């Protein structure tokens, strides 16, 4: 029973962590590392040198700053989800005997309230320090990946997953060198820490009847990566930027628990164990162009690519069982495109707007209730106010709408109770999801 519970819970957990930890592609990715950039849809992420957030956008850009500066802020995300056309059931050979041979499938009762993503504030802070006209150093702390879904206690799809939380925090020291008026390069080393917790209710058929077991897994790890960037400015009005973010290899280690009143009545009590999994987030590339059209107007375009095709399977191993699960994921490479602009209305006030298209790497057959996401469109507006040359306050608002998507999941649970193998139970859940989100951002930049 130890190993069976471990298998059931971690199989769901790994899929969620892998999806939630992606960089720059689909899902509930965290793209909020700059409020000034948020205002124009992050279209000039690698090429528009505006403030210290360029430490994340493109490390090469620091050497284009004229003086030291610090930028800090955050974006509050409010996600709304609507769930409809729900079908949920459990099927097992054991149900035939329980119903006198009438059926092997029983409905699953529950609710589908939606809005399972709590409002979240995503903070960041960056510092950039030009040493001279060529060399610059910088440092950043930000959240590049993460997700959270927290369904109500009676969620009808609780057998597939009712709680998911994955948080990644990154610290990045960075250096930049400018060769001449046209070329600059930069590099950053990233220290990444991931923490996660996942839960689901596992259906069980015991001698005492049909019940559910609360299964939870927690884990964490630390890993290193790097960023590389280059900026080319063929003319003062035109800037090209290219940024490469390396893959990051994680080896999560954590604990597992499973408990229910039925296990207590059977004299089994709480089941605990340890488990580990290897997880690699894919390398990504971002390209952008910033074009100064006039003294007051600049336009930007950006494109990002993530190599998600490397995630063809997820392998989980346990200390006792060895291979716990080997799940095929069949992710596809993902693209995102954005365009935006900034207009300097007055010497102290800049207005911004942008739109982005972000495509998910997941496939219909592997989409989960934990991360029920699909292709998205993001519309943004923003403004920057500089009451003095040393101080700038940036604000932004983004509206995200996703294509309606469908979840169609099945899981089969079977384990040993009191030395006997229980009949397998297959839980099925299908529903239509419609997601939208609102992002409210503010940041402050101070120049020394």
N, C-alpha and C positions, 0 to 999 in steps of 0.2 A: 504493500500500500504506500509505503514511503516513496518509492521510486515512481509509482504511477501518478501520485499527486504532483510530484516534482515535474514530471513530464507534461502533465496537463497545464499547469500554471506557467511554466517557463516557455512553453511553445507559444503561448499567447503573448507573453511578456517580450520576448525577443523581437517578434514582428513589430510590436509597437515601438520599442526603443529604436530599432533600425530606421523606421519611418520617421519618427519624431526627431531623430538626430541629423537629418539631412541638411546640407547647406545649399542654399540658393535654388531650390527646386521643389515646388509643390508642397502638399500637406499643410500643416500648421507651422511652417518655417518662421523663424524670427528674422525679419529683415530690417529691424528698427535699430540701427546704430548711428543714425544721423537725422535730426529733425529738419535741418536745412535741406538735406537731400530728399527727405520725405515729401517736402512741398512740391518738388518737380518729379515725383515718382521714381527717385533714385536713378534717373536717366543718365546723369553724368557722374555716376559713382566713381569711376576710375579716372576721370579727366577733369572734373570741375573742382579746382582747388579753392575752397571757400573758407574753411576753418580747420580746427584740429581734428575733426572727424575723418579727414583724409588719411589719418594713421590707419584706419580700417579700410577705407575705400581704395586707396592705392598708396603704399608706403613711399613710392617715388615722389609723390606730390609734396611731401614736407619741405623739400628744398626749394619749392616755389613760394613758400610763405615768407613774408618780409620781416616777421619778428615772432618771438615766443608767444604762445597762447594756450589757454586751457578751455576746453568745451565740455560741458556736462549737461545732462538732461535725461529725458525719458519719454516713452510713449505709452499711453494707457489704451489697451485693446479691449473692446467690448464685442463679443461674438454672439450672434443669435442663430439658432438652428431650429428648423421645423421638421418634424418627423411625421410621415403619413404612410398610408397603404401598408400597414404592418401585418405580418404573418409570423407567428412563432409557435413552435411545437417541439415535442420530444417523442422519439420513437425507439422502441426496444422490444425484443422477443418476450421480455418479462411482462409487458403490458397485455399480451394475449391471454396469459393465465389470469392476470388480475381482472380483466374485463370479460372473462368467460369465453374467450376466443372471438370477441366482437371486433377488436381493433388492436393494432400494435402502435398506434399513434395517438397521443393526447395533446390537447392545446396547453400552452403556457400562458398563464394570466399575468397581468402587469400593466404598467403605465408607460407612456412615451411622451414625457413632458417636453423634451428637447432642451435647448439653451443649456447644454451640459458643460460649456466652457466658461469658467468663472472669469470675471473681469480681472485683468492682470496689468501691472505696471512693469515695463521693461526699461531699466536704467542703463546708462553708459557714461563713461568719462574718458577723455583723451587729453594728452598734453603733447605739444610739438615745440621743439626748440631749435631754430636755425643757429648753428654755431658761427657760420660765415656764409658767404654767397654760394658756397658749394655743398657744405656738409650740414646735415640736420639729424637730430635724434628725436625720438618720440616714444610714448607709452600709452597703452589703452587697456581699459577693462570694460568688458561688454558681454552680452548673452547672445551667442550666435545661433543656438538651436534650443528647442524646447517645445513642449506641448502639455496640455492638461485637459482631460475630460472627466467630469464628475457627475455621473447620472444619479437620479433619485434611487432610493433604496429598493423600490419595487419595479425598477426598469425591466421591461419585458425581454430585453436582450441581455440580461445580466449573466446568462450562461456563456456568452461570448466575451463579455468584459464590461465592468461597470465603473472602473476607476483607473485612470492612467495619468501619471505625472512624471515627466522627464525634464530635468534642468541641466543646462550646460553653461558654465561660466569660463571665460577666457581672459587671460592676461597676455599682453603682447608688447614686448620691447621692440623698437623699430629703428632702423637707420636708413638715411637717404643720401645720395650723392649726385650732384648736378655737374655734368661734364662741361656743358656750354649753354648757350641760350636756348638750344633746341632739345637736348637729351638729358634725362635724369633717370636714375634707377634707385630701387629701394628694396629692402628685405626686412621681414619681421619674423620673430620666433614666437610661437603660440604655445602657452601652457593651458591645457584644457582639463576641466574636471566635470564629470557627469554624475548625476544622482537620479535614481528612478524608483518609483513605486507603482506596482500594478496589481489589480485585484479582479477576480471574477468569481461567480457562484457556480460551483461544479455540481451537476445533478448526480445523485447516487441512488442505487436501488439496494437496500440492505434488508436483512430479515425483519427489521422494524418498519419497513415501508419505504416509499419514495421520499427523498429529502434533498437538501442542497448543502454543500460545504463551502465556507468562505475561504478562498485560497488567495494568498498574498505573497508577493516577492519584492524584495528591496535589494538594491545593489549600487555600487559606485566604482569609479576608476579614475585614473589620471593618465593623460597622454600628451605627447608633444607633436606639434606640426609646424608649418612655416608658410609664410606668404611672400611672394615675389611680385614686383611691379616695375613698369617702365612707362615713362611719359615722353611723347614726341610732340614738339611744338614747331611745325614747319614755318608758321607765321605767328605773330603776336595774337592774331584773332582766332587761330585754330589750334586746338589741343586734342591729341589722341592719347588715350590711356588704356593699358592692358594690365590686368592683375591675375595672378595664378595663386590659388589656395590649395595646399597639399591635402592629400588624404590624411586621415587621422585613425590610427589603430588603437582600439580600446579592448581591454580584457576585463569585463565586468565580473566582479565577485560579490556575492551577497548571500542573503538568508531567505529561506522559504518557510512559511507557516500555513497550516490548514486546520480549521476547527469547525465544529458544529455540535449542537446538542445530541445528535444521533451518534457521533463518534464517542461522546462522553458516556452515553447509555450503553454502548457496546464495549466499554472499558478500554478504548483505544486512546482517547484524549487528544491533545493537540499534536499534530504531526509537524516536525521540523526537519530541515536539511540544509545543505549548502549546495551551490551550483555555480557554474562559470560559463561564460560565452565570449567568443571573439567577435568583435564588431569593427568594421572598417567603413568610415564615411568616405564618400568619393571625392576626388579632386574636382575643382571647379575653375572655370575661366570666365572673367568678366571683361568685356570690351566696351568702351564708350567714347563718344565724340562730343566736344563742346565747341560751339561756333559762336563767336561774338558778331552778331549781325549789325549792330550799331552801338553808339555810345551807351544806350539804355537797354538794349535787348540782346539776350543770348539764348540760343537753342541747344538742346542736348538730345542725344540718342544713346541707348545702351542695349547690350545683349549679353546674356549669361548662359553658360552651358555647364551641366553637371554630368559626370560619367556614372550614371546610376546603373548602367548595364553590368557593372561588376557585381551587383547584388543579385545573383541568380539563385542563391540558396542561403539559409540561415542554419548553422550547425550549433547545437547546444550539447554540452557534455556535463555529466554529473560525477561526483566522487565515487559512487557505488555502481551505478548502471553503465558508465561509459557514455556512449552516444545516447542522448535522450531524444532528440528529434533532429531531423534533417529536412527542412521545409523548402520547397521551391518557391521563389519570389518572382522571378521573371520581370524585374524592373527594366524600364527602358530609359535611355538617355533623355534628359529633360532640358528644355529651353525656356527662357524668359526674355521678353522684350519690353522696352520702355522708351517713351519720348516725353519731353517736357521743355519748359522754358522759364526764364526769369526776366522780369521787367523792372528796371530801376525807376520807380515812379517819381521819387524825390531824392535828393542826396542822402536822406536818412532812411528811406522806406523802399524795400524791394518786394514785389509781388511774384508769386510762383504758381505753376500749375503743371500737372503731368498725368499720364495714363500708362498703365503697365498690363501686359498679358503674361500670365504665369501658368505653365503647363505641368501637370502632375506626372511623376514617373510611374505611379502605381497602375496596375491592371484591374479590370472590373472583377475578375475572379478572386483577387486577393485583398480587395478593399475591406477594411475592418470597422466595427463600431467604435473602436478606440480612436481612430483617426479617419473619420468619414469625409474625406476631402477630395476635391476634383479640380479641374481647370478653373482659373480665377481671373477676374478683371479688377483692376484697382484704379480708382480715380482720386487724385490728390490736389489740394490747394494749400498754399502756405504764404507766409510773409516773414520778412526780416527787418527789424527796426534797430537802427544804430544811433542812439541819442548822442553818443560821443564816438570818436574814432577808436577808442579802446574797448567799447562795450557793444555787443549785439545780442538782441533777444529774438529768437526764431520760434515761430509757432506753425503748426501744420495740422490738417485734417485729411484723413483718407477714408474712402468708402470702398469696401471689398465685397464683391458678389461672386459666388461660385456657381458653376453650372450644376443644375440638379443632378444628383447622383443616386445610385442604388447600392444598398448593402445586401448581400446574399451569402450568409455564412452558415456553415455546418461544422459541428465538432462532435467527436465520438469519445466518450469517457467510459473506461472500464478499469477495475482494479480488484485487489484481493481484500476481502473482509473475513476475519476469523479463519484464515487458511483456505478460503474458497473464492474462486473467481466469480465476480458478479457479472450478470448479463450486461453487454454494452448498451449505453444510452446515447443516442445521437440527438443533439439539440440543434434546431434550425431557427434562424432568424433572418427575415428579409424586410426591408423598409426603404422608402424613398426619403432622402435627406436634401434639404435646401439650406445652405449656410450663407450668412453675410456677416460682415464685421465693420466696426467703426474704430478708427484709430485717432487719438488726440495727443499731439506731441508738443513739447516745449523744451527749449534748450537755451543756455546762456554761454556766451563766449566772451572771455576777457583777454585782452592782448597786453603784453608787458612792454 
